[in-house]
Amino acid sequence: ELLQLAWAAASLEELGEDGTFFDAIEEEVILQLGQFKASRAGDVDRSWGFIEDMLGVVWTYHFAGRLSAKLLLSARTVLRHIGSVLDDDSAGHSTSTTSDAGKVNGQSFTKDLGFERTPRVELKLPDRLVLLKPPGWEVFDQHMKFQLLWWVQVVLGSRWPILEDPACSHGFLHRLDVPSSGLILAAKTYKAYYDLRVQLSAGHIVRDYIVLCHGWVSSVLTEIAAPVYLREKLPTAAGGRGKPSRSEE
């Protein structure tokens, strides 16, 4: 409910223009974050809705230009704690790759597939990675034969429990369309995953895109703002109704 109220305030200028409504929601969110308790994975499993709502509130406040340092710190502290709880619970648990993960159509991942089609690690930190996804590779949804998840499991020889957890997107912070190429952030731990999720929601992670367009785009166009409507099994529609979205230069 708090997330829906925040969305409403962000969408309707007259509802949130004086800041009073935003302040009231923020006060309640910080209160609920302070009261949240989780000491084992079972507590987290029962709180997925709360976790996603809190991340949604952080994103909405950032979108509206009203994300305070206090709200961000409260959300980040709680979500990093949740990640630590999950890491502690999974410590010592071994993971195994599936029998088909090492090969695609009989071809080993370790075989040279050509520079343009081989993923690689661009940055390797103790708890997170930056990977380069080539065109033709899918991140983890298993609709295509080349899976970045399988590549991480097999080629990097990784045994991070989060890789086996679809609820946390196998540690991947985001995805790219199969035909596109670009950088992908991936977490090795749950704590790193939720830390990155908060940064993404707060607008602290900047993504730049190079897009091939048909027709001319005005040189003075620096921002596109339109509601985005996600339709089940249909292409996403822009304009009319949906969640507020904005892309800017």
C-alpha positions, 0 to 999 in steps of 0.5 A, spaced: 500 500 500 505 504 501 508 503 494 502 504 491 501 511 495 508 513 493 507 511 485 500 516 486 504 521 489 510 521 484 504 521 478 500 526 480 503 533 481 498 536 485 498 530 490 505 531 492 507 538 490 508 541 497 512 534 500 507 533 506 504 527 503 511 524 501 514 526 508 508 522 511 510 516 507 517 516 508 516 516 515 512 510 515 517 506 511 523 508 515 518 506 521 517 499 518 524 498 516 526 499 523 521 494 525 523 489 520 527 483 524 530 477 520 535 472 523 534 466 518 532 465 511 525 463 513 524 470 515 526 472 509 522 467 505 516 470 508 518 477 507 519 478 499 513 482 498 516 487 503 523 487 500 520 488 493 516 494 496 521 497 500 526 497 493 520 500 489 519 506 494 526 507 494 526 507 486 519 512 486 522 517 491 528 517 486 524 518 480 520 524 484 527 527 486 525 526 493 530 521 496 533 523 502 539 520 505 535 518 511 530 513 507 536 511 503 540 509 509 535 505 512 533 501 506 540 500 505 542 497 512 536 493 512 537 490 505 544 488 506 542 485 513 537 481 509 543 479 504 548 477 510 542 473 513 542 469 507 549 468 506 550 465 513 544 460 511 547 458 505 554 458 508 557 451 506 552 449 502 555 446 495 552 447 488 552 443 482 551 445 475 546 441 471 549 436 466 547 440 460 551 447 463 558 445 460 556 444 453 551 447 448 549 443 442 555 438 444 560 444 443 564 446 450 563 453 453 571 452 453 572 452 446 574 458 442 567 461 440 570 467 436 572 473 440 565 477 438 561 471 441 565 469 448 563 473 454 569 475 458 570 478 465 571 486 465 572 487 473 572 482 478 571 484 485 571 480 492 563 479 492 561 482 485 563 481 477 562 486 471 561 481 465 561 483 458 555 479 454 556 478 447 550 478 442 546 472 441 547 470 449 541 470 454 543 472 461 539 466 464 532 465 462 534 459 458 530 460 452 536 460 448 542 456 447 547 460 450 546 462 457 551 467 461 549 463 467 551 457 465 558 460 462 559 463 469 558 456 472 562 452 468 568 457 465 569 461 472 568 454 476 564 458 481 560 455 486 556 461 489 549 459 492 546 465 489 547 462 482 542 457 484 537 462 486 532 464 481 528 468 486 534 473 486 535 472 479 541 468 480 545 474 482 544 478 476 542 485 477 539 486 470 538 483 463 540 485 456 536 483 450 539 477 446 541 481 440 544 486 444 551 486 447 553 490 453 556 490 461 552 485 466 553 486 473 553 480 477 553 479 485 557 473 488 553 474 495 546 475 497 549 481 501 552 484 494 546 483 491 541 487 495 547 492 496 547 493 488 539 493 488 539 499 493 544 502 488 540 501 482 533 503 485 536 509 488 539 511 481 546 510 483 548 506 477 548 509 471 547 506 464 549 508 457 546 505 451 548 506 444 541 505 439 541 505 432 534 509 430 530 509 424 529 516 422 532 523 424 532 524 432 532 532 434 539 534 436 536 538 442 532 532 445 535 530 451 529 526 455 524 521 454 518 521 459 512 516 458 508 511 462 510 504 460 505 498 461 508 491 461 503 486 458 503 479 459 506 475 453 506 481 449 511 487 447 511 493 452 507 499 450 509 506 452 504 512 453 497 512 455 497 508 462 503 504 466 508 506 471 512 512 470 518 512 466 524 517 464 530 516 460 535 522 460 541 524 457 
